[in-house]
Amino acid sequence: MYPLFFNSRKEKLTRAGIRHIIQKYAEMARSQNEILIPSGISCHSFRHSKAMHRLQAGVNLVYIRDILGHVSIQSTEIYARADSKQKREAIEKAYVNINPEEKPVWEGNMNILNWLKGF
């Protein structure tokens, strides 16, 4: 019986084999457009991206923890902190582009800052 995903010798794919496939197709995509694929692409970047997409889709951190195989929810909360940081940076960037002379209304307003942290 063969594994579901196998190499040219009908053996199961190893981590190195998967990395080789990812790098091969990433290089092909980069040859079409250099900025299409980041240089640091890896199996872990796919794992991280999928976890972030699930979080952004509203999936509970407990389920994401289980899917990722984390023992502790604290390990999974890293994704939530990264997501809130990305949201804050996007809001700040959009605000500066609209009114570059004015300071953001949330600067120094602890009520708004605490509300934003709740995302």
Buried (B, 14 or more C-beta within 10 A) or exposed (E): EEEEEEBEEEEEBEEEBBBEBBEEEBEEEBEEEEEEBEEEBBEEEEEBEEBBEBBEEEEEBEEBBEBBEBEEEEEBBEBBEBBBEEEBEEBEEEBEEEEEEEEEEBEEEEEEEEEBEEE
